[in-house]
Amino acid sequence: MDLLWALLTLPYAPVRGLTAVVGVVAREAEARQRNPVNVRRELEELDAAAAAGHLTPEERDRAEQRVLDRLTGGVSRQRPPERRPAGEGGVRDVRRRRPGPAT
């Protein structure tokens, strides 16, 4: 049965091979991207660019956060929107009320 299956799926062999190669390349790229040595090198390059005046402190902080997020696999930290009381044009908690028992 395995021989028959192999013969029937033979035309798809190049696709399976390409899929395997793409998987290996993707794993290698991710490993290099998360390699602490490469992350440190990128952080040092950011520091050098900031020291040379090519980056503002805000740009450097954003770029540094992206590099660190890539290392840790986290999502970049963004400030949540400010909430104001409902009477001042802010966000108000509006929830649907479930119908309760008839009284």
Biopython code that builds the backbone (N, CA, C, O; Angstrom):
import numpy as np
from Bio.PDB.StructureBuilder import StructureBuilder

atoms = [
    (1, "MET", "N", (0.825, -1.188, 0.000)),
    (1, "MET", "CA", (0.000, 0.000, 0.000)),
    (1, "MET", "C", (0.872, 1.256, 0.000)),
    (1, "MET", "O", (0.548, 2.235, -0.671)),
    (2, "ASP", "N", (1.983, 1.231, 0.753)),
    (2, "ASP", "CA", (2.873, 2.389, 0.782)),
    (2, "ASP", "C", (3.482, 2.655, -0.590)),
    (2, "ASP", "O", (3.666, 3.808, -0.979)),
    (3, "LEU", "N", (3.791, 1.595, -1.318)),
    (3, "LEU", "CA", (4.364, 1.748, -2.651)),
    (3, "LEU", "C", (3.350, 2.381, -3.593)),
    (3, "LEU", "O", (3.697, 3.257, -4.386)),
    (4, "LEU", "N", (2.096, 1.939, -3.508)),
    (4, "LEU", "CA", (1.043, 2.513, -4.352)),
    (4, "LEU", "C", (0.843, 3.990, -4.007)),
    (4, "LEU", "O", (0.707, 4.821, -4.904)),
    (5, "TRP", "N", (0.825, 4.317, -2.724)),
    (5, "TRP", "CA", (0.664, 5.716, -2.298)),
    (5, "TRP", "C", (1.831, 6.566, -2.794)),
    (5, "TRP", "O", (1.632, 7.694, -3.245)),
    (6, "ALA", "N", (3.042, 6.030, -2.713)),
    (6, "ALA", "CA", (4.223, 6.761, -3.172)),
    (6, "ALA", "C", (4.139, 7.028, -4.674)),
    (6, "ALA", "O", (4.515, 8.106, -5.134)),
    (7, "LEU", "N", (3.656, 6.065, -5.428)),
    (7, "LEU", "CA", (3.525, 6.258, -6.878)),
    (7, "LEU", "C", (2.438, 7.273, -7.210)),
    (7, "LEU", "O", (2.595, 8.086, -8.121)),
    (8, "LEU", "N", (1.339, 7.224, -6.470)),
    (8, "LEU", "CA", (0.246, 8.151, -6.744)),
    (8, "LEU", "C", (0.601, 9.597, -6.375)),
    (8, "LEU", "O", (0.137, 10.536, -7.022)),
    (9, "THR", "N", (1.401, 9.768, -5.363)),
    (9, "THR", "CA", (1.750, 11.120, -4.927)),
    (9, "THR", "C", (3.102, 11.589, -5.477)),
    (9, "THR", "O", (3.602, 12.640, -5.077)),
    (10, "LEU", "N", (3.682, 10.827, -6.374)),
    (10, "LEU", "CA", (4.977, 11.193, -6.953)),
    (10, "LEU", "C", (4.965, 12.570, -7.621)),
    (10, "LEU", "O", (5.953, 13.294, -7.495)),
    (11, "PRO", "N", (3.912, 12.966, -8.315)),
    (11, "PRO", "CA", (3.930, 14.311, -8.915)),
    (11, "PRO", "C", (4.039, 15.441, -7.894)),
    (11, "PRO", "O", (4.443, 16.551, -8.241)),
    (12, "TYR", "N", (3.688, 15.171, -6.651)),
    (12, "TYR", "CA", (3.756, 16.199, -5.613)),
    (12, "TYR", "C", (5.096, 16.213, -4.882)),
    (12, "TYR", "O", (5.271, 16.993, -3.946)),
    (13, "ALA", "N", (6.021, 15.388, -5.278)),
    (13, "ALA", "CA", (7.323, 15.310, -4.610)),
    (13, "ALA", "C", (8.060, 16.651, -4.622)),
    (13, "ALA", "O", (8.624, 17.034, -3.597)),
    (14, "PRO", "N", (8.076, 17.379, -5.741)),
    (14, "PRO", "CA", (8.769, 18.676, -5.708)),
    (14, "PRO", "C", (8.141, 19.648, -4.708)),
    (14, "PRO", "O", (8.851, 20.421, -4.065)),
    (15, "VAL", "N", (6.840, 19.614, -4.578)),
    (15, "VAL", "CA", (6.169, 20.500, -3.630)),
    (15, "VAL", "C", (6.546, 20.115, -2.207)),
    (15, "VAL", "O", (6.816, 20.992, -1.386)),
    (16, "ARG", "N", (6.569, 18.837, -1.903)),
    (16, "ARG", "CA", (6.965, 18.392, -0.562)),
    (16, "ARG", "C", (8.404, 18.767, -0.279)),
    (16, "ARG", "O", (8.730, 19.195, 0.828)),
    (17, "GLY", "N", (9.275, 18.608, -1.276)),
    (17, "GLY", "CA", (10.675, 18.983, -1.092)),
    (17, "GLY", "C", (10.844, 20.473, -0.859)),
    (17, "GLY", "O", (11.612, 20.892, 0.006)),
    (18, "LEU", "N", (10.118, 21.275, -1.640)),
    (18, "LEU", "CA", (10.191, 22.722, -1.485)),
    (18, "LEU", "C", (9.646, 23.140, -0.117)),
    (18, "LEU", "O", (10.192, 24.039, 0.523)),
    (19, "THR", "N", (8.587, 22.498, 0.321)),
    (19, "THR", "CA", (8.021, 22.803, 1.633)),
    (19, "THR", "C", (9.029, 22.491, 2.736)),
    (19, "THR", "O", (9.156, 23.254, 3.693)),
    (20, "ALA", "N", (9.738, 21.389, 2.610)),
    (20, "ALA", "CA", (10.736, 21.030, 3.608)),
    (20, "ALA", "C", (11.875, 22.045, 3.628)),
    (20, "ALA", "O", (12.345, 22.430, 4.698)),
    (21, "VAL", "N", (12.318, 22.476, 2.456)),
    (21, "VAL", "CA", (13.413, 23.451, 2.372)),
    (21, "VAL", "C", (12.975, 24.791, 2.964)),
    (21, "VAL", "O", (13.737, 25.419, 3.700)),
    (22, "VAL", "N", (11.766, 25.230, 2.652)),
    (22, "VAL", "CA", (11.267, 26.493, 3.192)),
    (22, "VAL", "C", (11.168, 26.411, 4.712)),
    (22, "VAL", "O", (11.474, 27.382, 5.404)),
    (23, "GLY", "N", (10.745, 25.268, 5.236)),
    (23, "GLY", "CA", (10.674, 25.093, 6.685)),
    (23, "GLY", "C", (12.040, 25.201, 7.344)),
    (23, "GLY", "O", (12.174, 25.820, 8.399)),
    (24, "VAL", "N", (13.053, 24.604, 6.729)),
    (24, "VAL", "CA", (14.411, 24.665, 7.282)),
    (24, "VAL", "C", (14.933, 26.095, 7.244)),
    (24, "VAL", "O", (15.534, 26.566, 8.210)),
    (25, "VAL", "N", (14.705, 26.786, 6.131)),
    (25, "VAL", "CA", (15.180, 28.162, 6.003)),
    (25, "VAL", "C", (14.472, 29.058, 7.027)),
    (25, "VAL", "O", (15.107, 29.918, 7.638)),
    (26, "ALA", "N", (13.171, 28.861, 7.216)),
    (26, "ALA", "CA", (12.428, 29.679, 8.180)),
    (26, "ALA", "C", (12.924, 29.439, 9.602)),
    (26, "ALA", "O", (13.078, 30.389, 10.371)),
    (27, "ARG", "N", (13.175, 28.184, 9.960)),
    (27, "ARG", "CA", (13.694, 27.899, 11.308)),
    (27, "ARG", "C", (15.066, 28.513, 11.514)),
    (27, "ARG", "O", (15.351, 29.047, 12.585)),
    (28, "GLU", "N", (15.916, 28.444, 10.504)),
    (28, "GLU", "CA", (17.263, 29.016, 10.617)),
    (28, "GLU", "C", (17.199, 30.538, 10.738)),
    (28, "GLU", "O", (17.926, 31.132, 11.534)),
    (29, "ALA", "N", (16.334, 31.162, 9.952)),
    (29, "ALA", "CA", (16.200, 32.626, 10.020)),
    (29, "ALA", "C", (15.696, 33.055, 11.392)),
    (29, "ALA", "O", (16.182, 34.041, 11.946)),
    (30, "GLU", "N", (14.732, 32.329, 11.947)),
    (30, "GLU", "CA", (14.221, 32.675, 13.266)),
    (30, "GLU", "C", (15.287, 32.466, 14.338)),
    (30, "GLU", "O", (15.394, 33.255, 15.276)),
    (31, "ALA", "N", (16.071, 31.402, 14.196)),
    (31, "ALA", "CA", (17.130, 31.150, 15.176)),
    (31, "ALA", "C", (18.170, 32.272, 15.146)),
    (31, "ALA", "O", (18.647, 32.706, 16.194)),
    (32, "ARG", "N", (18.517, 32.736, 13.952)),
    (32, "ARG", "CA", (19.488, 33.826, 13.850)),
    (32, "ARG", "C", (18.913, 35.131, 14.374)),
    (32, "ARG", "O", (19.619, 35.929, 14.989)),
    (33, "GLN", "N", (17.623, 35.342, 14.127)),
    (33, "GLN", "CA", (17.001, 36.579, 14.562)),
    (33, "GLN", "C", (16.925, 36.646, 16.080)),
    (33, "GLN", "O", (17.032, 37.733, 16.647)),
    (34, "ARG", "N", (16.746, 35.530, 16.744)),
    (34, "ARG", "CA", (16.629, 35.504, 18.194)),
    (34, "ARG", "C", (17.950, 35.196, 18.898)),
    (34, "ARG", "O", (17.984, 35.089, 20.124)),
    (35, "ASN", "N", (19.012, 35.056, 18.154)),
    (35, "ASN", "CA", (20.318, 34.765, 18.727)),
    (35, "ASN", "C", (20.766, 35.963, 19.572)),
    (35, "ASN", "O", (20.834, 37.081, 19.060)),
    (36, "PRO", "N", (21.069, 35.749, 20.841)),
    (36, "PRO", "CA", (21.467, 36.866, 21.706)),
    (36, "PRO", "C", (22.697, 37.622, 21.211)),
    (36, "PRO", "O", (22.818, 38.822, 21.459)),
    (37, "VAL", "N", (23.599, 36.954, 20.527)),
    (37, "VAL", "CA", (24.793, 37.628, 20.005)),
    (37, "VAL", "C", (24.387, 38.660, 18.948)),
    (37, "VAL", "O", (24.889, 39.784, 18.938)),
    (38, "ASN", "N", (23.466, 38.259, 18.054)),
    (38, "ASN", "CA", (23.006, 39.187, 17.019)),
    (38, "ASN", "C", (22.209, 40.334, 17.622)),
    (38, "ASN", "O", (22.323, 41.475, 17.173)),
    (39, "VAL", "N", (21.408, 40.040, 18.628)),
    (39, "VAL", "CA", (20.621, 41.085, 19.288)),
    (39, "VAL", "C", (21.552, 42.094, 19.952)),
    (39, "VAL", "O", (21.334, 43.302, 19.862)),
    (40, "ARG", "N", (22.579, 41.601, 20.611)),
    (40, "ARG", "CA", (23.533, 42.509, 21.266)),
    (40, "ARG", "C", (24.232, 43.394, 20.241)),
    (40, "ARG", "O", (24.431, 44.587, 20.469)),
    (41, "ARG", "N", (24.606, 42.794, 19.102)),
    (41, "ARG", "CA", (25.266, 43.563, 18.048)),
    (41, "ARG", "C", (24.339, 44.671, 17.541)),
    (41, "ARG", "O", (24.780, 45.801, 17.332)),
    (42, "GLU", "N", (23.055, 44.348, 17.345)),
    (42, "GLU", "CA", (22.105, 45.356, 16.887)),
    (42, "GLU", "C", (21.935, 46.478, 17.912)),
    (42, "GLU", "O", (21.841, 47.650, 17.548)),
    (43, "LEU", "N", (21.897, 46.111, 19.193)),
    (43, "LEU", "CA", (21.770, 47.127, 20.231)),
    (43, "LEU", "C", (23.000, 48.033, 20.267)),
    (43, "LEU", "O", (22.881, 49.242, 20.469)),
    (44, "GLU", "N", (24.175, 47.448, 20.072)),
    (44, "GLU", "CA", (25.395, 48.251, 20.033)),
    (44, "GLU", "C", (25.397, 49.184, 18.830)),
    (44, "GLU", "O", (25.862, 50.320, 18.926)),
    (45, "GLU", "N", (24.877, 48.710, 17.692)),
    (45, "GLU", "CA", (24.786, 49.567, 16.508)),
    (45, "GLU", "C", (23.821, 50.725, 16.759)),
    (45, "GLU", "O", (24.069, 51.849, 16.322)),
    (46, "LEU", "N", (22.728, 50.451, 17.459)),
    (46, "LEU", "CA", (21.784, 51.522, 17.797)),
    (46, "LEU", "C", (22.437, 52.553, 18.708)),
    (46, "LEU", "O", (22.253, 53.756, 18.524)),
    (47, "ASP", "N", (23.196, 52.082, 19.685)),
    (47, "ASP", "CA", (23.894, 53.002, 20.579)),
    (47, "ASP", "C", (24.897, 53.858, 19.817)),
    (47, "ASP", "O", (25.018, 55.058, 20.067)),
    (48, "ALA", "N", (25.614, 53.235, 18.885)),
    (48, "ALA", "CA", (26.599, 53.978, 18.102)),
    (48, "ALA", "C", (25.916, 55.015, 17.216)),
    (48, "ALA", "O", (26.408, 56.136, 17.080)),
    (49, "ALA", "N", (24.789, 54.651, 16.615)),
    (49, "ALA", "CA", (24.063, 55.592, 15.756)),
    (49, "ALA", "C", (23.510, 56.751, 16.587)),
    (49, "ALA", "O", (23.519, 57.899, 16.142)),
    (50, "ALA", "N", (23.027, 56.447, 17.795)),
    (50, "ALA", "CA", (22.515, 57.505, 18.662)),
    (50, "ALA", "C", (23.646, 58.422, 19.115)),
    (50, "ALA", "O", (23.471, 59.639, 19.190)),
    (51, "ALA", "N", (24.805, 57.840, 19.416)),
    (51, "ALA", "CA", (25.950, 58.646, 19.849)),
    (51, "ALA", "C", (26.447, 59.535, 18.714)),
    (51, "ALA", "O", (26.931, 60.640, 18.956)),
    (52, "ALA", "N", (26.327, 59.053, 17.471)),
    (52, "ALA", "CA", (26.768, 59.844, 16.326)),
    (52, "ALA", "C", (25.739, 60.900, 15.932)),
    (52, "ALA", "O", (26.015, 61.748, 15.084)),
    (53, "GLY", "N", (24.564, 60.855, 16.537)),
    (53, "GLY", "CA", (23.534, 61.848, 16.233)),
    (53, "GLY", "C", (22.625, 61.471, 15.084)),
    (53, "GLY", "O", (21.860, 62.311, 14.611)),
    (54, "HIS", "N", (22.683, 60.230, 14.619)),
    (54, "HIS", "CA", (21.832, 59.789, 13.517)),
    (54, "HIS", "C", (20.421, 59.441, 13.977)),
    (54, "HIS", "O", (19.497, 59.403, 13.165)),
    (55, "LEU", "N", (20.249, 59.185, 15.273)),
    (55, "LEU", "CA", (18.946, 58.826, 15.831)),
    (55, "LEU", "C", (18.610, 59.748, 16.997)),
    (55, "LEU", "O", (19.479, 60.123, 17.783)),
    (56, "THR", "N", (17.353, 60.099, 17.090)),
    (56, "THR", "CA", (16.907, 60.840, 18.269)),
    (56, "THR", "C", (16.721, 59.840, 19.404)),
    (56, "THR", "O", (16.610, 58.640, 19.151)),
    (57, "PRO", "N", (16.686, 60.303, 20.633)),
    (57, "PRO", "CA", (16.472, 59.365, 21.747)),
    (57, "PRO", "C", (15.164, 58.576, 21.620)),
    (57, "PRO", "O", (15.113, 57.404, 21.993)),
    (58, "GLU", "N", (14.115, 59.206, 21.101)),
    (58, "GLU", "CA", (12.843, 58.511, 20.939)),
    (58, "GLU", "C", (12.952, 57.409, 19.885)),
    (58, "GLU", "O", (12.446, 56.303, 20.078)),
    (59, "GLU", "N", (13.621, 57.723, 18.762)),
    (59, "GLU", "CA", (13.804, 56.714, 17.708)),
    (59, "GLU", "C", (14.638, 55.550, 18.230)),
    (59, "GLU", "O", (14.351, 54.387, 17.945)),
    (60, "ARG", "N", (15.668, 55.877, 18.994)),
    (60, "ARG", "CA", (16.519, 54.830, 19.548)),
    (60, "ARG", "C", (15.731, 53.941, 20.498)),
    (60, "ARG", "O", (15.875, 52.719, 20.470)),
    (61, "ASP", "N", (14.898, 54.548, 21.339)),
    (61, "ASP", "CA", (14.100, 53.761, 22.284)),
    (61, "ASP", "C", (13.118, 52.846, 21.564)),
    (61, "ASP", "O", (12.943, 51.689, 21.948)),
    (62, "ARG", "N", (12.475, 53.369, 20.513)),
    (62, "ARG", "CA", (11.534, 52.533, 19.758)),
    (62, "ARG", "C", (12.242, 51.374, 19.075)),
    (62, "ARG", "O", (11.757, 50.243, 19.106)),
    (63, "ALA", "N", (13.392, 51.650, 18.455)),
    (63, "ALA", "CA", (14.143, 50.602, 17.767)),
    (63, "ALA", "C", (14.665, 49.573, 18.768)),
    (63, "ALA", "O", (14.648, 48.371, 18.501)),
    (64, "GLU", "N", (15.123, 50.050, 19.908)),
    (64, "GLU", "CA", (15.614, 49.145, 20.952)),
    (64, "GLU", "C", (14.488, 48.244, 21.452)),
    (64, "GLU", "O", (14.694, 47.053, 21.680)),
    (65, "GLN", "N", (13.306, 48.813, 21.620)),
    (65, "GLN", "CA", (12.169, 48.020, 22.087)),
    (65, "GLN", "C", (11.787, 46.957, 21.063)),
    (65, "GLN", "O", (11.439, 45.836, 21.434)),
    (66, "ARG", "N", (11.850, 47.303, 19.764)),
    (66, "ARG", "CA", (11.544, 46.302, 18.720)),
    (66, "ARG", "C", (12.538, 45.152, 18.770)),
    (66, "ARG", "O", (12.150, 43.990, 18.645)),
    (67, "VAL", "N", (13.821, 45.467, 18.952)),
    (67, "VAL", "CA", (14.844, 44.423, 19.018)),
    (67, "VAL", "C", (14.608, 43.535, 20.237)),
    (67, "VAL", "O", (14.674, 42.310, 20.135)),
    (68, "LEU", "N", (14.336, 44.142, 21.379)),
    (68, "LEU", "CA", (14.116, 43.363, 22.594)),
    (68, "LEU", "C", (12.831, 42.542, 22.510)),
    (68, "LEU", "O", (12.785, 41.418, 23.009)),
    (69, "ASP", "N", (11.796, 43.085, 21.887)),
    (69, "ASP", "CA", (10.563, 42.321, 21.700)),
    (69, "ASP", "C", (10.811, 41.101, 20.818)),
    (69, "ASP", "O", (10.263, 40.025, 21.057)),
    (70, "ARG", "N", (11.638, 41.286, 19.805)),
    (70, "ARG", "CA", (11.955, 40.158, 18.937)),
    (70, "ARG", "C", (12.698, 39.073, 19.714)),
    (70, "ARG", "O", (12.484, 37.883, 19.482)),
    (71, "LEU", "N", (13.565, 39.482, 20.632)),
    (71, "LEU", "CA", (14.320, 38.525, 21.437)),
    (71, "LEU", "C", (13.402, 37.775, 22.390)),
    (71, "LEU", "O", (13.505, 36.556, 22.530)),
    (72, "THR", "N", (12.513, 38.496, 23.036)),
    (72, "THR", "CA", (11.653, 37.879, 24.039)),
    (72, "THR", "C", (10.373, 37.317, 23.454)),
    (72, "THR", "O", (9.667, 36.561, 24.122)),
    (73, "GLY", "N", (10.061, 37.676, 22.211)),
    (73, "GLY", "CA", (8.833, 37.188, 21.605)),
    (73, "GLY", "C", (7.609, 37.914, 22.103)),
    (73, "GLY", "O", (6.484, 37.448, 21.919)),
    (74, "GLY", "N", (7.820, 39.060, 22.738)),
    (74, "GLY", "CA", (6.716, 39.824, 23.302)),
    (74, "GLY", "C", (6.182, 40.846, 22.327)),
    (74, "GLY", "O", (6.738, 41.065, 21.251)),
    (75, "VAL", "N", (5.112, 41.451, 22.721)),
    (75, "VAL", "CA", (4.507, 42.519, 21.946)),
    (75, "VAL", "C", (5.040, 43.827, 22.502)),
    (75, "VAL", "O", (5.242, 43.967, 23.708)),
    (76, "SER", "N", (5.265, 44.777, 21.617)),
    (76, "SER", "CA", (5.824, 46.042, 22.092)),
    (76, "SER", "C", (4.882, 46.697, 23.085)),
    (76, "SER", "O", (3.659, 46.628, 22.961)),
    (77, "ARG", "N", (5.491, 47.332, 24.072)),
    (77, "ARG", "CA", (4.697, 47.983, 25.109)),
    (77, "ARG", "C", (4.238, 49.340, 24.601)),
    (77, "ARG", "O", (5.045, 50.200, 24.247)),
    (78, "GLN", "N", (2.941, 49.507, 24.575)),
    (78, "GLN", "CA", (2.392, 50.793, 24.193)),
    (78, "GLN", "C", (1.532, 51.280, 25.336)),
    (78, "GLN", "O", (0.910, 50.497, 26.053)),
    (79, "ARG", "N", (1.513, 52.591, 25.488)),
    (79, "ARG", "CA", (0.686, 53.137, 26.543)),
    (79, "ARG", "C", (-0.774, 52.955, 26.180)),
    (79, "ARG", "O", (-1.162, 53.192, 25.037)),
    (80, "PRO", "N", (-1.586, 52.537, 27.136)),
    (80, "PRO", "CA", (-3.014, 52.420, 26.850)),
    (80, "PRO", "C", (-3.614, 53.812, 26.719)),
    (80, "PRO", "O", (-3.090, 54.778, 27.275)),
    (81, "PRO", "N", (-4.716, 53.911, 25.982)),
    (81, "PRO", "CA", (-5.332, 55.229, 25.849)),
    (81, "PRO", "C", (-5.811, 55.722, 27.202)),
    (81, "PRO", "O", (-6.253, 54.945, 28.048)),
    (82, "GLU", "N", (-5.714, 57.030, 27.385)),
    (82, "GLU", "CA", (-6.147, 57.623, 28.652)),
    (82, "GLU", "C", (-7.659, 57.579, 28.723)),
    (82, "GLU", "O", (-8.353, 57.838, 27.740)),
    (83, "ARG", "N", (-8.154, 57.249, 29.897)),
    (83, "ARG", "CA", (-9.595, 57.199, 30.099)),
    (83, "ARG", "C", (-10.008, 58.403, 30.930)),
    (83, "ARG", "O", (-9.383, 58.740, 31.936)),
    (84, "ARG", "N", (-11.060, 59.028, 30.487)),
    (84, "ARG", "CA", (-11.600, 60.167, 31.220)),
    (84, "ARG", "C", (-12.979, 59.807, 31.736)),
    (84, "ARG", "O", (-13.616, 58.898, 31.203)),
    (85, "PRO", "N", (-13.443, 60.483, 32.738)),
    (85, "PRO", "CA", (-14.799, 60.214, 33.224)),
    (85, "PRO", "C", (-15.810, 60.439, 32.110)),
    (85, "PRO", "O", (-15.591, 61.259, 31.219)),
    (86, "ALA", "N", (-16.910, 59.712, 32.166)),
    (86, "ALA", "CA", (-17.912, 59.758, 31.101)),
    (86, "ALA", "C", (-18.476, 61.153, 30.891)),
    (86, "ALA", "O", (-18.840, 61.499, 29.767)),
    (87, "GLY", "N", (-18.559, 61.953, 31.923)),
    (87, "GLY", "CA", (-19.121, 63.288, 31.803)),
    (87, "GLY", "C", (-18.228, 64.251, 31.039)),
    (87, "GLY", "O", (-18.682, 65.327, 30.649)),
    (88, "GLU", "N", (-16.950, 63.888, 30.813)),
    (88, "GLU", "CA", (-16.011, 64.793, 30.151)),
    (88, "GLU", "C", (-15.700, 64.348, 28.726)),
    (88, "GLU", "O", (-14.626, 64.639, 28.202)),
    (89, "GLY", "N", (-16.623, 63.655, 28.113)),
    (89, "GLY", "CA", (-16.408, 63.232, 26.733)),
    (89, "GLY", "C", (-15.513, 62.020, 26.609)),
    (89, "GLY", "O", (-15.003, 61.734, 25.526)),
    (90, "GLY", "N", (-15.315, 61.306, 27.698)),
    (90, "GLY", "CA", (-14.438, 60.140, 27.677)),
    (90, "GLY", "C", (-15.198, 58.863, 27.379)),
    (90, "GLY", "O", (-16.327, 58.896, 26.888)),
    (91, "VAL", "N", (-14.586, 57.767, 27.673)),
    (91, "VAL", "CA", (-15.172, 56.462, 27.429)),
    (91, "VAL", "C", (-16.099, 56.119, 28.581)),
    (91, "VAL", "O", (-15.772, 56.319, 29.750)),
    (92, "ARG", "N", (-17.229, 55.613, 28.232)),
    (92, "ARG", "CA", (-18.216, 55.251, 29.232)),
    (92, "ARG", "C", (-18.435, 53.752, 29.150)),
    (92, "ARG", "O", (-18.418, 53.193, 28.054)),
    (93, "ASP", "N", (-18.634, 53.099, 30.253)),
    (93, "ASP", "CA", (-18.876, 51.664, 30.282)),
    (93, "ASP", "C", (-20.327, 51.413, 29.887)),
    (93, "ASP", "O", (-21.253, 51.695, 30.647)),
    (94, "VAL", "N", (-20.498, 50.887, 28.702)),
    (94, "VAL", "CA", (-21.847, 50.616, 28.221)),
    (94, "VAL", "C", (-21.948, 49.113, 28.023)),
    (94, "VAL", "O", (-21.326, 48.547, 27.124)),
    (95, "ARG", "N", (-22.723, 48.489, 28.857)),
    (95, "ARG", "CA", (-22.921, 47.043, 28.745)),
    (95, "ARG", "C", (-24.394, 46.772, 28.529)),
    (95, "ARG", "O", (-25.268, 47.463, 29.052)),
    (96, "ARG", "N", (-24.631, 45.758, 27.754)),
    (96, "ARG", "CA", (-26.025, 45.379, 27.530)),
    (96, "ARG", "C", (-26.549, 44.711, 28.786)),
    (96, "ARG", "O", (-25.887, 43.870, 29.393)),
    (97, "ARG", "N", (-27.712, 45.092, 29.144)),
    (97, "ARG", "CA", (-28.336, 44.459, 30.293)),
    (97, "ARG", "C", (-29.091, 43.245, 29.827)),
    (97, "ARG", "O", (-29.835, 43.281, 28.847)),
    (98, "ARG", "N", (-28.886, 42.187, 30.540)),
    (98, "ARG", "CA", (-29.644, 40.979, 30.236)),
    (98, "ARG", "C", (-31.038, 41.102, 30.809)),
    (98, "ARG", "O", (-31.236, 41.618, 31.909)),
    (99, "PRO", "N", (-31.981, 40.628, 30.059)),
    (99, "PRO", "CA", (-33.341, 40.697, 30.608)),
    (99, "PRO", "C", (-33.438, 39.817, 31.847)),
    (99, "PRO", "O", (-33.055, 38.647, 31.832)),
    (100, "GLY", "N", (-33.938, 40.383, 32.878)),
    (100, "GLY", "CA", (-34.087, 39.647, 34.119)),
    (100, "GLY", "C", (-35.474, 39.020, 34.216)),
    (100, "GLY", "O", (-36.293, 39.142, 33.305)),
    (101, "PRO", "N", (-35.711, 38.374, 35.293)),
    (101, "PRO", "CA", (-37.028, 37.770, 35.464)),
    (101, "PRO", "C", (-38.089, 38.869, 35.572)),
    (101, "PRO", "O", (-37.849, 39.956, 36.099)),
    (102, "ALA", "N", (-39.235, 38.544, 35.063)),
    (102, "ALA", "CA", (-40.337, 39.520, 35.107)),
    (102, "ALA", "C", (-40.744, 39.765, 36.539)),
    (102, "ALA", "O", (-40.879, 38.819, 37.315)),
    (103, "THR", "N", (-40.940, 41.012, 36.903)),
    (103, "THR", "CA", (-41.322, 41.309, 38.278)),
    (103, "THR", "C", (-42.742, 41.746, 38.381)),
    (103, "THR", "O", (-43.222, 42.034, 39.477)),
]
sb = StructureBuilder()
sb.init_structure("model")
sb.init_model(0)
sb.init_chain("A")
sb.init_seg("    ")
for serial, (resi, resn, name, xyz) in enumerate(atoms, 1):
    if name == "N":
        sb.init_residue(resn, " ", resi, " ")
    sb.init_atom(name, np.array(xyz, "f"), 0.0, 1.0, " ", f" {name:<3s}", serial, name[0])
structure = sb.get_structure()
